Amino acid sequence: MRIRPATTWWCLAIAAVALLAAAPVRAAEEPIEIFDAHLHYNWEPTPYYQLDEVLALFKTHRVTGILATSRPNTGTHALMDAKAEGLWVVPFIRPYRVRPDIQTWFNDPTIFDLVQDEFKRGYYRGIGEFHLSGKAAATEWVKKAVDFAVANDLYLHAHADDEAVEILMRHNGRAKIIWAHTGFSLAPSRVASMLATYPQLWGELSYRGGITGVGGELTPEWRAMFEKYPDRFLLGSDTWISERWASYGAIMAGYRGWLKQLPPAVAKQIAHGNAKRLFAANENSPR
């Protein structure tokens, strides 16, 4: 066997190092981008973080899009007006002026006036997040809101139990509903049944229980549902209180922990692809 001179081996080693240094960083080494489909930038009376701090938080955690709402809608206006580079803002009309409106909006005609007035800004893509439980959804003013959404091609972001979701769908069969929290602890079999029954229902997963078990592993039920309905789920932070803003990075890391257990194509759909598809007509989307 012929022995190569030491200088030859040294030259080969240098060449190998040079090739590695020149190789581009693989996209897989970056954390998967996330569209946050449940974000509140509330102003009561001032936000927890200043606008520049919020925008920096999104950039730090590679959140490239947000479904933006606030109570009142002042915070959403600020996020839209910022026109932040690399951030896609999809604004929804929050039908609340102050927190007590949560308990009464569905019977309050002045809230429907608020929705119509806000819509005149010309950039909204939906109404919500709003809260409904059971037959509280079966009021005249809720139906008016649903019909208004359908007439103007708006999504509804409903924090609701399954009964209320079904009532919303009965109000108008063309309604498009993003189901905040996807029923919280509702049985996965019931969630799957709702998705099968209503093709224009999407589950948003903030606060959703049971997705992972011991050690952060995906449960078999949720893995199967994500793989069966990869186009029907969205992620969200639900920054409704200061503590959610303070733990924003941990919330995003938690999502990435179980997303990486899914097939890459499914993970991308849930992380950001579904939102991009649903809201593609938004003129504020990144080019």
N, C-alpha and C positions, 0 to 999 in steps of 0.2 A: 504494500500500500504506500502510495506517495504521500509524504508529509508536506503540507503547505508551509511556506515560510511564515514566521510570526507577523511580518509586516503585512502579508496578505490578509490574515485574520483581522488585524487592526483596521485595515482599510474597509473590510466588509462590515465591521462593527460600526464604524463612523457612518457609512452609507445607510445602515439600518436606522440609526438614530436620526439621521437627516430626513429620511422618509417619514418616520413617525412624527417628527416635528412639523413637517409640511402638510400632513394629513389634516383635513378639516375636522372640526369637532362635530361628532354625530349629533343630530337633532334629538336622538333618544336620551342623550345625557342631560338635556334640559327637562325640568319638570313639565308635565303636560299642561298646556294652556287651559284655563277654565273660564267659562262664562258663568257669572254669578246671577242666577235667575230669581233671586229673592233678596233684594237689597233695599234697606230703608236708610235714607239720609235725613233723619227727622230734625226739625228745627223747633224745639219746644223748651225754652225760647231760642236756644242756640244749639248748634250741633256739638257732639262730643269731640270730634276732630274738626279742625279747620279744613277748608277745601283742599289746600295744597298737601296736607297730611294724608287725606283720604286718597288722593290721586297717587301719592307716593306709595301708599299701602298696596294699591292694586298692582302697581309696577313691580314692587318687591316680590309679590306672591304670584306673579304672572297671571293675573286676572285681566283678560283682554276685552271683556265685555260685561255689561251689567244690565239687569232689568231694574231700572231705577224708579223708586217711589219715595215719598216722604209725607210726613204729617206736620204742618200743612204741606202743600205742594211746592213751597219755596225751595226746599232742598233739591228737588228734581230740576227746577229752573236753573239753579246754580250749577248742577252737574252738566246740564245741556249747554249752558252759556260758556262753560270752561273750554269746550272743544279740545279736550286733552288728546294729545298725540298718542296713538296706539291704543286708545280706549273707545270701544263702541258702546254708546249709551242708548238704551232702548227705554224710553220713558212711558210709564203707566200713570193714569190719573188715580190718585188715592181719594176715595170718597169720604175723607175725614178732614175736619178742621182742627179738632182737639180729640184727645183720647176718649172722652165719654161718647163721641159719635159712634164708636164701635158697637155700643149697645142699642143704638136707636136708628142708625142710618137707613135701615131697610123699611122704616115707616115714616121717613122724613122727606117731604117733597122738596125742601130746600137743598138737600143733598143731590137730587137729580138736577137741580138748577146749577149747582157747583160743577157737576160732571160736564154739562153742556157748555158752560162758560170756559172751563179749562180746555175742552176740546178745540175751542176756537184758536188756540195757539198753533195748531196745525201740525204738531209733531208727535202726538201721542199714538201709541200702538196698542194700548189696552186700558182696562179699568181694574183697579185692585192694588194691592191685596185688600180684600174685604172679608169680614167674618160673618158666617152664617151657620146656624145649627138647626137641623131638622126642618120643621114646617115654618120657621122664620123666613125661609126662602120663598114661601108661597104668597108674597104680598104684591100688591099692585105696583109699588115703586121698584121692587126688585125686577119684576117682569119688564117694566119700562127700561131699566138699565140694561137688561139682557137684550131686549129688542134694539136699543140704541147701539149696543156693541155690534150686533149682527149687521145692522144697517150701515155701519161705518167701518166694517172689517176690523174690529178690535177684539183682542183676546180678553178673557175674564180671568183674573187671578184670585181664586177662591180658597180661603181658609175655611173649609167646610167638612162636615161629616158626609158619609156616602149618601144619606137620605137627601141632604140639601143639594148635593151635586146632581142627583137624579131629578130633583125639582127644577133646578136651573136648566137642565137639558129638556125637560118637558115644556118650559116656557118658550123655548125656540130650538128646534132640532138642528139648526145651523150654528148654534153657539160653539165657540172654541174656548175650552177651559183648561187653564193651567192649575192643577190641583195642588195647592200649597200643602206641603208636608205629607202628601199622598196618604192621608188617613191616619197619620201618627203611628198608632199601634194596631191599626186594623189588620186583620188576618191577611197574609199574602194571597191566599186563595180568593178572597173577596176583592182585593186590588186587581188581581188578574182578571176576574170576572168583569169588573168595571171597565178595564181597558178593552176587553173583548167586545163589550156591549156598545161602548161609545168611542168610535174611531177618532173623534176630535177632542179627546181627553189626554192630557199629558201630566205625568206625575213629577212634582218638584220635591226634592228629597231632604230639605233641611228639617232637622228634628225627627226624621223618620226612624223609628225603632226597628230593631231586628235584622238590619241589613248584614251586620257582622256578629260573630260570636266570639268564643275564646280566642285570644291572641290576634284579634282583628281579622280573622278569616271570614270571607263571605259565606253566609249560610247557603245551603243547597237550594232553598226555595227562592232566594233573591238572585243567586247566580242564574238559575233557570229562567227567572222572569226577565232579567236583563238581556239574556241571550235570545229569548223569544221575542221581546219587545225592545230592541236596542234603540229604536227611533221614538220612544215614548217617554223618556226620562230626561230631567234637567237637574242641575245642582244649584244650591242656594245657601247663603250665609244666614239670612234672616237677622240682620243687625238692628233689631228692635229696641235693644237696650245697650248701654255702654259696654257691658261685659262681653257682648258679642263682637264689638269692634276690637276690644282689647285682646280677644282670643282669635282674631281673624286668621292669622297664619296657621294656628293649630287646626281650625276648621278646614282650611284648604288642604293641609297635610293629611288630615283624616280621610278626605275624599280620595286623595292620590294613593293612599295606602291600599284601599280596596279596588280602585280603578286598575292598578297594575296587575291585579289577579285575573282580570278579564282579558279576552282576546283584544289585541291592540285596536282593531277596527271598532269594536263595541265600546271600548273605553273612550276613544276619540269622539264617538257620537254623543255619549252621555256627557262628557266633559265640556264640549263646546259645539260639536257638529249639529246637534238637534236645534240649538238656539239659532245658529247661523241660518239653518234652513227655514225655521219658523218665521224669523224676523228679517229675512233677506231683503224685503222691499224697503227697509228703513234707510232713508237717504243719508243718515248719519253713520252708517256702517263703514268700517275702514276699507279703503280701496286697495 
